[in-house]
Amino acid sequence: MSKTKLTVNSNGSLKIEGDFEIVDSQGNTYGLEGRTTLGICRCGMSGNKPFCDGSHRNNFDHEAKAFDLPPMKKL
């Protein structure tokens, strides 16, 4: 099985590709109808949340640039 890939798009959605399932806060699975690629809203403006519908256009500004997180804290 290949890895699931999550891409943070500049000024837009989170693109998810691969073998995945998406569940709501109650653990119910969304019916993805066989999709292996889709966009997840991160601007909060989509009328189809949690999925992206393009509502962010010209209203969301974030330049996606990868960086390293600090080391995890040890308890």
Secondary structure, DSSP 8 states (H G I E B T S, - for coil): ----EEEE-TTS-EEEESS---B-TTS-B---TT-SEEEE--SS--TTTTB--STTTTT----------------
